[in-house]
């Protein structure tokens, strides 16, 4: 159970880092009658990218942190905190698993260490789930809003799916360690 939790936590940690740096949070929606699509627009936490015919990719980091919308600033902060906390949780879980196998006399100290790793994994999963789900909900709301013009409509990007899977793995790892 500990090894499975460690694997889930490790994959969740890598997924959290990947979702944080991926530019595909919001992807341009092609819902017109036009079959030929020349550009695909990706919007992420750190940059916007434009892919032209799938051949040429141009990315540009956001110019000013202060010019960003407040939710995007909050999502950046939450995801950065989640990345750091996932690394700390993973390291705590490694130490807990390592010393559980070696020591049989101080089980109280090791179980507190493993419980702390489990709680940290649960907290990390929740921290990842908030910005990913909030962004997904906003995209779906804007997509079905008739007031939003067609060129401004976006779809769910790959980073959101990576974030949801990572959050689920982190919460599962946290539940495994808390139940141990």
ChimeraX attribute file (.defattr): number of C-alpha atoms within 10 A of each C-alpha:
attribute: neighborCount
match mode: 1-to-1
recipient: residues
	/A:1	11
	/A:2	17
	/A:3	14
	/A:4	13
	/A:5	24
	/A:6	24
	/A:7	16
	/A:8	22
	/A:9	33
	/A:10	23
	/A:11	18
	/A:12	32
	/A:13	28
	/A:14	16
	/A:15	23
	/A:16	30
	/A:17	21
	/A:18	16
	/A:19	26
	/A:20	27
	/A:21	17
	/A:22	19
	/A:23	23
	/A:24	24
	/A:25	27
	/A:26	23
	/A:27	23
	/A:28	20
	/A:29	16
	/A:30	17
	/A:31	11
	/A:32	9
	/A:33	6
	/A:34	7
	/A:35	8
	/A:36	8
	/A:37	11
	/A:38	10
	/A:39	16
	/A:40	16
	/A:41	19
	/A:42	21
	/A:43	19
	/A:44	22
	/A:45	22
	/A:46	18
	/A:47	16
	/A:48	19
	/A:49	19
	/A:50	19
	/A:51	15
	/A:52	14
	/A:53	12
	/A:54	11
	/A:55	6
	/A:56	9
	/A:57	13
	/A:58	10
	/A:59	15
	/A:60	10
	/A:61	12
	/A:62	13
	/A:63	10
	/A:64	7
	/A:65	11
	/A:66	8
	/A:67	9
	/A:68	12
	/A:69	9
	/A:70	11
	/A:71	12
	/A:72	16
	/A:73	15
	/A:74	12
	/A:75	20
	/A:76	18
	/A:77	15
	/A:78	19
	/A:79	25
	/A:80	18
	/A:81	14
	/A:82	26
	/A:83	24
	/A:84	15
	/A:85	20
	/A:86	29
	/A:87	21
	/A:88	17
	/A:89	28
	/A:90	27
	/A:91	16
	/A:92	21
	/A:93	29
	/A:94	18
	/A:95	15
	/A:96	23
	/A:97	19
	/A:98	12
	/A:99	17
	/A:100	19
	/A:101	8
	/A:102	8
	/A:103	10
	/A:104	10
	/A:105	9
	/A:106	10
	/A:107	12
	/A:108	10
	/A:109	13
	/A:110	19
	/A:111	18
	/A:112	13
	/A:113	19
	/A:114	27
	/A:115	22
	/A:116	19
	/A:117	28
	/A:118	29
	/A:119	18
	/A:120	27
	/A:121	37
	/A:122	26
	/A:123	20
	/A:124	31
	/A:125	30
	/A:126	17
	/A:127	23
	/A:128	31
	/A:129	23
	/A:130	17
	/A:131	21
	/A:132	23
	/A:133	15
	/A:134	12
	/A:135	19
	/A:136	19
	/A:137	13
	/A:138	13
	/A:139	20
	/A:140	14
	/A:141	12
	/A:142	17
	/A:143	19
	/A:144	10
	/A:145	12
	/A:146	8
	/A:147	8
	/A:148	12
	/A:149	10
	/A:150	15
	/A:151	11
	/A:152	10
	/A:153	20
	/A:154	22
	/A:155	18
	/A:156	20
	/A:157	20
	/A:158	15
	/A:159	23
	/A:160	23
	/A:161	18
	/A:162	22
	/A:163	27
	/A:164	21
	/A:165	19
	/A:166	28
	/A:167	29
	/A:168	20
	/A:169	24
	/A:170	35
	/A:171	26
	/A:172	21
	/A:173	33
	/A:174	30
	/A:175	17
	/A:176	22
	/A:177	28
	/A:178	19
	/A:179	11
	/A:180	12
